[in-house]
């Protein structure tokens, strides 16, 4: 399974957020890609959403991105099985964070979003182990340049 950590942000915080999410994604892929979590998932995605000034809008978008699904990945009809999580983030707080402080804040937001088992998970997925391993690596991820 591969890992993707990305964001939907406002223009003010976009560069700082991607400076943190890219190292998070790299760490997850470097350390967990070969681990068998017991399912046929192809991709596990965390999507940090901070694009809106209203926290309720970020939460609404996050709910829409928390799902189990399939995505066509090539012209031959191959599909990837994806478990994704939208992670709502308060934009007002994001404007003042950078580097390690921003990484810690995003890791805490991810922990909150992953605190309960999703409504639908891939058959056979060892959710408790996957959650623990992801959160361990997010909380210790090295932040990128702010």
KAFEN-V798563 format. One record per backbone hydrogen bond with DSSP energy under -0.5 kcal/mol. CO is the residue of the C=O (numbers start at 1). NH is the residue of the N-H. If there is no record, write none. Layout:
co=<CO;CO>
nh=<NH;NH>
This chain:
co=<2;4;6;7;8;8;10;13;14;15;16;17;17;18;19;20;21;22;23;24;25;26;27;28;29;32;35;37;42;43;44;45;46;46;47;48;48;49;52;53;54;54;55;56;57;58;59;60;61;62;62;63;65;67;69;71;74;78;78;80;80;81;81;82;82;83;84;85;86;87;89;90;91;93;94;98;98;99;100;101;102;103;104;105;106;107;108;109;110;112;122;125;126;127;128;129;130;131;132;133;134;135;136;138>
nh=<44;46;48;9;50;51;14;17;18;19;20;20;21;22;144;24;25;26;27;28;29;30;31;32;33;35;37;126;2;83;4;85;6;48;87;8;50;89;91;55;57;58;59;60;61;62;63;64;65;65;86;66;67;84;82;80;77;73;74;71;82;42;43;69;84;45;67;47;88;49;91;94;95;96;97;101;102;103;104;105;106;107;108;109;110;111;112;113;114;115;125;127;130;131;132;133;134;135;136;137;138;139;140;141>
